[in-house]
Amino acid sequence: MSFLRAEWRKLAFANYEINPEILANYVPAGTELDFWENRCYVSLVGFMFMNTRLLGVKVPFHVNFEEVNLRFYVKRLEHDEWKRGVVFIKEIVPKYALSFVANTLYGEKYETRPMSHSWQENSTEQKVEYRWKVAEKWMSFGVSAALDTSTIAPGSEAEFITEHYWGYARKSANTTNEYQVTHPTWQKYEVQDYTIQVDFGQLYGPEFAFLNTQKPLSVLLAEGSDITVEGKRKISTMNF
């Protein structure tokens, strides 16, 4: 049985180029940074968890909720095949129980903050926005996009961003938690405009403050799908 089943919906991505040296201390043991066209990426991601079930059970008040995270991309060679995955700098959710489970069982870096979202649609466009509160300050990430979906092209930047199917969390200098995330290939919407009101330095640390004034290389809105998160396993470089 999968550890978690849910739907991830209306996933907004703001994708920035970052100096790989900034991420060096965050790369989990047994993985290495993954690049697209020689560029190292970090992504701000906002989306909705919906119809969430933990070990097949819907937990009251924890079924539908927002998440915003900052993540980067890694890969791991196993049995002559590359596993492409993500590492989270921080994940924000509105429920303490969610943070407790993820941090305790998976070694992730969840924080609990007041959150909200809005999805609006008219005859020509849709607007998707995610908001979260840090101290007394509300931060937000919103996109305006077309109504029709299109296929994500093989080999494209959008495919690189959306098709990483493993999660990695650093436990120590020599050990890493690994877990698989499954979902079909997603459809995307054409993004027409976006707004990002985030103090990256306050939220993620001074090494990320440069993102406050850096324009993202791209902004993406994906429809999403049903997903599963499988049970974790511990990998150790001591065994390599």
C-alpha positions in Angstrom: 0.0 0.0 0.0 1.3 3.5 -0.8 2.1 5.7 2.1 0.1 8.5 0.7 -2.4 9.0 -2.1 -3.8 12.3 -3.2 -4.4 14.7 -6.1 -1.9 17.5 -6.8 -3.8 20.2 -8.7 -3.0 23.6 -10.3 0.8 23.4 -9.8 2.4 26.8 -10.3 6.2 26.8 -10.8 8.6 29.8 -10.9 11.9 28.4 -12.1 15.1 30.3 -11.4 18.7 29.8 -12.4 21.0 29.4 -9.4 24.8 29.1 -8.8 25.4 25.4 -8.0 27.8 26.4 -5.2 24.8 27.8 -3.2 23.2 24.4 -3.2 26.4 22.4 -2.4 25.6 22.0 1.3 22.0 20.9 0.6 22.8 18.0 -1.8 22.0 14.7 0.0 24.6 11.9 0.1 24.5 9.6 -2.9 23.0 12.3 -5.2 24.4 15.0 -7.5 22.9 18.1 -9.0 20.8 17.7 -12.1 21.1 20.3 -14.9 19.1 21.2 -17.9 21.0 22.7 -20.8 23.9 23.3 -18.3 21.7 25.4 -16.0 21.1 24.6 -12.4 17.5 25.3 -11.3 15.6 26.1 -8.1 11.8 26.3 -8.3 9.2 28.0 -6.1 6.1 25.7 -6.3 2.6 26.3 -5.1 -0.3 23.7 -5.4 -3.2 22.0 -3.8 -3.3 18.6 -2.1 -6.8 17.2 -2.6 -8.6 14.0 -1.6 -5.6 13.1 0.5 -5.4 9.6 2.1 -2.7 8.5 4.5 -2.3 4.7 4.3 -5.7 4.6 2.6 -7.4 6.7 5.3 -8.8 10.3 5.0 -7.8 12.1 8.1 -10.4 14.7 9.1 -9.4 18.3 8.3 -6.3 17.1 6.5 -7.8 16.1 3.1 -7.6 19.3 1.1 -4.8 21.9 1.8 -2.2 24.1 0.2 1.5 23.6 -0.1 4.3 26.0 -1.2 7.9 24.8 -1.5 11.3 25.7 -2.7 13.1 22.8 -4.4 16.0 21.9 -6.6 16.9 19.0 -8.8 19.2 16.0 -8.3 19.9 12.6 -9.8 21.2 9.4 -8.5 22.9 6.5 -10.4 21.6 3.1 -9.4 22.2 -0.2 -11.4 23.5 1.9 -14.3 20.2 3.9 -14.5 19.7 7.5 -13.4 16.9 8.3 -10.9 15.9 11.9 -11.3 14.6 13.5 -8.1 14.0 16.7 -6.1 15.3 18.0 -2.8 13.3 20.5 -0.8 14.8 23.5 0.9 11.5 24.1 2.8 7.9 23.0 2.4 5.0 25.1 3.9 1.6 23.6 4.8 -1.2 24.9 7.0 -1.6 22.0 9.4 0.9 21.0 12.2 0.1 17.3 11.9 1.3 17.4 8.3 4.6 18.9 9.2 5.1 16.5 12.1 4.5 13.4 10.0 6.7 14.5 7.1 9.5 15.8 9.2 9.5 12.7 11.5 9.0 9.9 9.0 10.7 11.3 5.9 13.2 13.8 7.3 11.7 16.6 5.3 11.8 20.3 6.2 8.1 21.3 6.6 6.9 24.4 8.4 3.3 25.2 9.4 2.0 28.6 8.4 -1.4 30.2 7.8 -2.3 29.7 4.2 -5.0 30.3 1.6 -5.5 30.1 -2.1 -7.8 31.3 -4.8 -8.8 29.8 -8.2 -10.8 32.1 -10.5 -11.9 31.6 -14.0 -13.7 33.6 -16.7 -14.3 33.2 -20.4 -10.7 33.9 -21.4 -8.4 33.0 -18.6 -7.8 31.5 -15.1 -6.1 33.0 -12.1 -4.4 30.8 -9.6 -2.8 32.2 -6.4 -1.3 30.7 -3.3 -0.7 32.8 -0.1 1.1 32.1 3.2 1.9 34.2 6.3 5.3 34.6 7.8 5.3 36.6 11.1 2.8 39.4 10.2 3.6 39.4 6.5 1.6 37.7 3.8 3.6 36.3 0.8 2.1 35.1 -2.4 2.6 33.5 -5.8 0.0 33.9 -8.5 -0.3 33.1 -12.2 -2.8 34.0 -15.0 -3.0 31.4 -17.7 -5.1 30.2 -20.6 -8.0 27.8 -20.1 -6.9 25.1 -22.5 -4.2 22.5 -21.7 -1.4 21.4 -24.0 1.1 18.5 -23.9 4.4 19.0 -22.3 7.0 18.4 -25.0 9.7 15.7 -24.6 13.1 17.2 -23.9 11.7 20.6 -22.9 12.4 22.6 -19.8 8.8 21.9 -18.6 9.4 18.2 -18.8 12.7 18.6 -16.8 10.8 20.5 -14.1 7.8 18.3 -13.8 9.2 14.8 -14.4 11.4 14.1 -11.4 9.9 11.0 -9.7 12.1 10.6 -6.6 12.4 12.6 -3.4 15.6 12.8 -1.5 16.1 14.2 2.1 19.4 14.6 3.7 19.7 12.8 7.1 23.4 13.2 7.8 26.7 13.6 5.9 26.5 9.9 4.8 22.8 9.0 4.8 19.8 10.0 2.8 16.1 9.1 2.8 14.8 8.2 -0.7 11.1 7.8 -1.7 9.3 7.4 -5.0 6.5 9.7 -6.3 4.3 8.4 -9.0 2.1 10.3 -11.4 1.3 10.4 -15.2 2.8 13.0 -17.5 1.0 16.3 -16.8 -0.7 18.7 -19.1 0.2 22.4 -18.9 -1.5 25.8 -19.4 0.1 28.7 -21.3 1.0 31.3 -18.6 0.1 34.8 -19.6 1.3 36.7 -16.5 2.5 36.1 -12.9 3.1 37.9 -9.6 5.6 36.8 -6.9 5.6 38.6 -3.6 8.1 36.6 -1.6 11.0 37.6 0.8 13.2 34.6 -0.1 15.9 35.7 2.3 13.5 35.8 5.3 11.8 32.6 4.3 14.7 30.4 3.1 17.9 32.0 4.4 20.3 34.8 3.3 21.9 32.7 0.5 18.5 32.8 -1.3 17.9 36.5 -0.9 19.2 37.2 -4.4 15.9 35.7 -5.7 14.1 38.7 -4.5 15.3 40.7 -7.4 16.0 37.9 -10.0 13.5 37.3 -12.7 12.5 33.6 -13.1 13.7 31.9 -16.3 10.2 30.6 -16.8 6.8 30.3 -15.0 4.7 27.2 -15.5 1.2 26.1 -14.6 0.4 22.4 -14.7 -3.0 20.8 -14.2 -1.7 17.9 -12.1 -3.2 14.5 -11.4 -3.6 11.7 -8.9 -0.2 10.9 -7.3 1.2 8.5 -4.8 4.1 8.8 -2.4 5.7 5.5 -1.6 7.4 4.3 1.6 11.0 5.6 2.2 14.2 3.7 2.3 17.6 4.8 3.7 20.6 4.9 1.5 24.1 5.3 2.8 27.3 6.2 1.1 29.1 4.1 3.6 27.8 1.1 1.6 29.0 2.3 -1.8 
